[in-house]
């Protein structure tokens, strides 16, 4: 599996697009790196940049970002609402796929060392890349921000991990940079119906993990309680894995609670939203919505959408698009500006759109493509699509039944069936294109050269492998389409009787999918040299086909009895 990491540098410029564009242009010069998002903030005077790629390429792009930002941004003139201490304030690396956190840490430290040595910028390693436990916390590395950097470095009490340990003329302009390795961090701002920074800060202190200082009396002006070492005693907040502050955003004319969620598995975004709403309400303030800064994994929206659907006692067995729409509306992600998942969800942005997918076509275009002189899509793709339609019909009946008046106590039962149906449908939708891909593999093998004996042998093996795959894909279609009968049967037996005909059509689709896919198994098995493999697949397919025909007959008999009673 290819190793992919994400880099999310934050530069201390959010107003001058000329500077921002020059910095991001450095990323696009590096081959194998994809710039995903550029999110400038005028009030914070800060831009969050997100790009992904293979580790070495990402580290090269990150180095160029830090170098260009140091050339263009003078920290002596910087002002903004967000904490910062350098032209490139932070530069975290995030493992995305095929790479461990430990490996990502090594890349982060190598990047930090290069920045320190070649660019002569003080570098503090934080989060998982920290060399000591105290510096895991970014706030410790950035204590006092840029204004305190001179004193911290010159006092000798705060030696950076890499780069100069003194506040010289160059460091005065570049500041310092924190380079880290971390899990996905979600930066989210909660919009409040107040202009009071004090109220926003109070809510932030209520929820953030660090909490607030304990005081000797009930007033905020009372002296803080200190421990035996003279450190303030803290009252922890209610949300572990979060950091938060309150501020006023002149751009929007409102106060916000600005939060970083550092562990979305432990403290999901929707849990944070609900808690901030509760703490705000307790102080007479209302959360009107929120804004996500940068990108998020798709799971953030899916988990939130499922949570709010369950609160409404509505079926969770709907499409991912519908689930995400519920999340967006429930948390007011479009309160201040439009929220487009295609632009904010990392999985969508790293998808390969270079290949045209059958399933992305309209129904009419798909039919036209099938009817054309092109051999693909053929019977295998059509079989998978018929199976997807069968699973979809059964899922529809489950969703309709979950909302049937008088059946409110059964919504969860039908929701579970709808979720199962959605999962089966998604597998079959994938197989629509995969069957065509399997056919293309055969065509590619046939196109291999065959002049020498070695070339002939390579071509022969490639053709055999491709032919086996062309059996395995429709066989998988048979298995998945047959599994949809379980959902169909549950809906025939327990679903809304008014929709039983839909379940019946679903049964016919599933049977047709199984039989159609089996024809593809048999025709492709004829050309296989490995006869033991071919005969095994044909025999297993025959058993699935027989069971599908029998199951369809049983279900249609039940369907007709119910209809006739009606």
N, C-alpha and C positions, 0 to 999 in steps of 0.2 A: 504494500500500500504506500502511495506517495505521502511523504511527510508535508503537512501544511501547518503553518503558524500564522497568526494574525499579529499585526503591530498597530498600536493605537497611540502615536505620539500626540501630545498636546503642546502647541506652540503659543507663545505669549503675544499673539496678534489676532484680533477678531474683527478689525474694522477696515483695514487697508487690503482690499482684494488683490491689488497688484503684488503685494508681498506674499500673501497667501498662495496665489497662483504660481509664483516663482518657486515657492517651497514644494508644492505638490507636483510641479513639473519634474522635479528631481526623481520622484517615485516612478513616474511614467517612462523615464529613460532606462529603467532597469528591466531587462527581459525576464519574463516569468513571474512578474509581480502584478497584481491587479488592484488598482485604487478603487475602493468601495464607497467611501463616504468622506465628505468634507463638511464639517458642521461649525461654522463661525458664530461667535456670540459677541455682539457689540458691547453690551454692558459689562460682561466678564472680560472683554478684550482678550479672547482666547479662542483657538480653533482646535477642535478634535478631529484628527485625521485617522482614517482606518484603511489599511490595505492588507492583503494576504498573498501567500505564495510559499515556495519552498524556503526552508530556513536560511540558507546562505544568501539567496537573492533578497529575502526580506531584510536581513541584517545589512546588506549593502545599501538598500534603499533607505533604511533607517539612518545609517551613517550620513548619507547625503542630505537627508532632511535636517539633521542636527547641524551639519556644516553650513547649509544654506541659511538656516534660521539664525545662526550665529553671525553670518555676514550681514543680514538685513535688519535684525532686531537689536536695538540698543536698550538694555534693561534699565539704564539710568533714566530713561524717559517713559518707562512703562507704568501705566496705571489701569487698574481693573478691579472688579469685585471678587475675582476668584483668587484664592491663595496661589502663589507662584514664587519661584526663585531662579528661573532661568529662561533664556530665549526658547529653548525646548525644555519645557518644565518637567515633563515625565515622558518616558519612552518604554512602555511595557510590551513584552512579548507574551502571546497567549497561544497555548497548544490547541489546534483545531482538530486534526486527524492524523493518525499514523505516527504520533510522536508523544513521548512521555513528558511529564513536568520536569523530571530530572535532566532530560536532554535539552529542554527549553531553557532551563537555568544556565546550562553551560554556554549556550548561544548568547544569552543575555550578558553573562559576565565577559565573554569575548568581545561583544559589542561595546560594553562599558570600558573595557581596557583600551580598545582602539580609539574611542572618542577621547578618552583621557590623554593618551599618548600622542595621537596625531593632531588633534584639534586643541589640545591644552585647555580643556574644560574640566572642572571638577565633577566627578561622577560619584553618586551615591547609589549603591545597589540596594533595592528594596523588595518587599514581599518575599517570594520564594528564592529570589536571587541574593538576598541579604547574606552578608558574611557573619552577622551577629543578630541575635534575636531582637534587640531594640530597634534595629533598622528595618525590620520587616514592616513596621508602621511608617507609611509615607510621611505622616505628620511629624515624626521624629526627625526624619531626614531634612524636612523643609521648615523646621522650627524657626519662627521669626521671619520667614520668607526672605525675599531678596534684601530687604532693608537690614536684616541681621547677619547677612552672609559675611560681610567684611569682618565684623567682630568675631564671628564664630571661627573663620578660617585663620585669621591672624593671631588669635589667642592660643592656637595650637591644641584646643580642646575638641576640635571637630575635624579630624583628618578625613578627607574623602577616600573612597576605596581606590579610585584611579584619578590621575590628572594632578594638577598643581594644588598644593596645600596652602596656598597663600592668595590673598586678594590683590592681584596685580592689575595693571591697566586693562589687559585683555579680559580677565574675569569680571572686571567692573562692567563691561559691555555685554558679555555672554551670560553671566550668572552661572549657575550650576544646573546639572541635569540628573534626574533620578531615572536609572535604568532598572527595570524589573522583569520578573516572570510571574505571572498570576493566572488564575482561572478567569473565566468571563466575569467582567465587572459591568454591572448595569448602572449607568448614570441617569438618574431620573429626578425631575423637578416637579413638586406638587404646587399647583396654582391655588392661591388663597383669596378669599373675598375680603381682603384687608390690605392696607398699605403699610401696616406696622411690622417693621423688622423685628421689634422686640417680641411680638406675638409669634412671629414665624420662628424665631430662635427658641422660644419656650417650647413650641411643639417639637422642634428638632431635638432639643435636649430630652424631651419626654421619651422619644423613640430610639435615638441612636444608642448603639451598644455602650459607648463610653458613658453616656448619661450626663449628669450635672454634679457639681461639687455639693457636698452636704454642708449645710450652714448651721451656725449655732442658734439661730432663731428663724422665725417664719418669713422674714423679709429677705429680698434678694441683696439688700445692702448689708445684711448681717455677715459677720466674719465667717470664712469657711472653716470647717473642722479639719484638722490635720492629724496625720498618724504620727507614730513615734519618730519617724525619719523626717518629719516636716513636710510631707507630701499631702496634697488635698485628698480627703476621703470622698470617693465618688459614689453617687447613687446611680446604679446601672439603668439604662433605658430598656425598653421593652422589646427591641428588635436586635437580636444577635447578628453579627456579620454586616452591620451597617454603620456608615458615617454620615453625619448630616449637620447642616448649618442653615440659618435663616438669612434671607437677604431681600432687598427691594430691587425689582427689575424695572428700570425706568422705561425700557423699550415697550413693556406691556402695561406699566402703571399699576403693578400689583406686587405683593410680597410672595415669596416662594419658600418652601422647604426644599433645599437642594440636597439630594442623597446619593451616595454611592453604595450599592449593594454588592458586597464582595463575595458572598456565598449564596447564589440563587437556588442551590439545591436545599440548603438549610433554611433560608428565608426567601421564599418566592416573591416576585414582584407584587402579585395580587394581595398577598398577606401584608406586605408593607403598605400598600394603598389603603387597605381596610383599617389598619392600625393608625395611620396618619389621619384618616378621616375621623376615627373615634377620638383621638387625642385633640384634634382641632375642634370637634364639636363640644368637647368638655370645656373648651376655653371660649366658646361662643363664636368660633370661626368655622367656615365651611370650605372644604376642598372642592373647587369647581372643575378640576381636571388635572392632568399632568402631561409632561412632555418628556420623551425619551431622548437623551442626547447621545448621538452616535448610533451604533447598531446593537441589535440583540439577537440571540439564538431564537429560532422559531418556537422552541419549547416554552419560552416565556409567555408568548401570546396564547399558545395552545393550552397550557396549564391554567392560565387566567380565564380563558373562555370556558373551559370545562367547569371551573369553580363557579362561575356566575350562572351557567346553565343549570348546574345542580342546585344552586340556591333558589332558582326559579322553578325547580322540579320539572325541568324540561329535558327532553332526550338529548343525550350526549352523542348519539349516533348520527351526526350531521357532518358535512364536509369540513375540511380544515379551513377553507375560506370563510364559511359561516361561523365557525368557532372563533376565528381571529376577529371577525367583525364584532362579535359579542364582546370580546375583550377590549377592543378599541372604544366601543361605546360605553361599556361599564366603567372604565377607568378614565374616560374623557381624554383619550390620547389626541383627539382632534379638537381640543378646546381652543387652543390658540392658533393653530394652523393645521392644514390637512395632514393626515397620517396615512402614508401609502406603504403597506407591508413590503411591496416589491422593492422599495427604496430603503427600508429600515431593517429588514430581516437578513441576516448574513447568509443563510442557506440559499435564498433567492438570488443574491448578488453574485455568488460564486458558481451558479449553475452554468453549464455549457449550453449556450443557445445557438451554437453553430450548426447543429443538426436539426432538421425539421422533424417534428414528431407527429405521428398520425393522430394521437389523442388530443393534440392541440388544434386540430382542424374543426371546422363546423361539421354538422351532420351531413349537409349537402356536399361539402368539399370531400369528405371522407368517402361518400358514395361515389362521387365522380372519379376520385383517384382509384377506387376499387374497380370501376367499370372501364378504366383506361386500358391501353395496350400494355402497360407495365405489369409484369408478373407479380409484383408486390404492391400493396398488401394482397394476400391470398386467403385461402380457406383457414389457415391457422390463425391469422390475426382476426378474421371475422368471427371465428369460434370463440376466441378470448373475449371479444367485444360482446358477443351474445351472452356469454357467462356473466360479464360485468353488468349487463342490463338485467339479467335474472336476479343477481344479488341486489341490485339497486331497487328492483320492485319489492323484494322481500323487506328490504330496509325501509322503504317508503311505508309499507303497511305497519311496520313496527313503530315508526315515528307518528303516524296517524293514530295508532292505537294508544300511544302514550299520552295523547292530548284529548282522547275521547271523553266527553262529559260523563261524569259518574265513575270513571276509571282512575281517578287521581291517585288512589293508593297503589296503583299498579305501574306508575310511570317509570319507576326504576327497573322493573322487570323488562319492560319493552325497550327501555334505553340500552340495557345490556345486549339485547338481541340486535338492536340497530347498530351498536358499535361493532359487533361481530360482523354484521353484514357490510359495514363500511370497510372493514379491514380486508374482507374477501374481495370486494369490488376493487379496492386499490391494487391488490395483487394481480387481478385479471387485467386491469387497465395497463399495468406495467408490461404484462405478457403480450398485449396487442402489438407494441413496438418491438418487443424482444423476439417475437416470432419472425417479423420482417428482418431483424438483425441477424437471426439464425440463417435465413435464406441468403442474405448478403455474404455471410461467411463462406457459404458453399461457392458462390459466384467468385469471391476473391480467391479461393483455393483453386478453382478451375482456371483462373487467369495467371497462375504462377508459371514461370518458365519450365520447360521440360526438354532442354537440349542435351544435357549431360545425364549420366546415370544418377549422380548425386542430386541434381535438380528434380529428376523424376521421382526419386525416393522421398524428397522433402515434400513435393507436391502430393504424392500419394498419401503420406501421413497427414498432411494438412486437410486433404479432402475427407479422409476417414474421421478425423476429429470433428470437422465441421458437420459431417453427416450425423454423427452421434449427437451433437448438440441440437441438430435439427429434429431429432427424435425427443430429446430430453425436454425441450421447451413445450411442444404440444402435449407431452405426457404430463408435465406440470400443470398445464391448462386443464387437463382432464381431472387431476386431483383437486385443484382449487375449485373448479366449477362444481364438482360433485359435493365438496364440503358446503356449498351454498344451500344444498337441499335441507340441511339441518335448520337453517334460518327460515326457509320457505315452509317447512313442515310445522315449525312452532307458530308461524303466522296463520297457517291454515287452521290449526287446532285452537289457538288462543287469541288470534288477532281480531280486529274489528270485522264482523261478518259482512259489513257493507263493502269491504275492500278485498274480499276473498278471491274475486275474479283476478285481481292484480297478482295475488300470490300464485294463482293457477298459471297465469302467463309466465311468471317467474320460473315456475317448475319446468315449463316447456322450453324456455330459454336455456336453462341449465342442462337439460337433457340434450338439446341440440348442440350446445357447446361441447359436451363430452363426446358425442358421436362425431362431430366435425373434427375435433382435435384428434380423435382416434384414427380417422382417415389419413391424417398427416403423419401420425406415428407409423402406420402400416406402409404408406408409400415411400417414406424415407428409409424404412428398415430394409427395403429390398436391395438397396445399394451398399449396405454395410458388409465389410469383410468379416468383422467379428460376429459370427453367426450366433454365438452363445448370448452375447449382449442383445442382439436384435430380437431373437426369439423370446428372451426374458421380458423385454419391454412390450412386445406384441401380446404376449400371454397376460401380463399384468393389466394392459390396457383393455383387453377383452373382458376381464373380470369387472373393471370399473364401468365399462359400457353396459354390461348386463345389469348391474345394480342400478345404474342411472335410469334405464328403461323401466325397470320394475318400480323404482321409487316414483317416477313421474306418473305411472299408471295408478298407483295407490293414492297419490295426492290429488290427481284429477278426479278420481272417484269421490273422494271426500268433498272436493270443491263443488262438484255438481250436486251432491246431496244437500249441501248448505244452500246453494242457489235455488234449488227446487223447493226447499222449505220456505225460502223467502217468498 
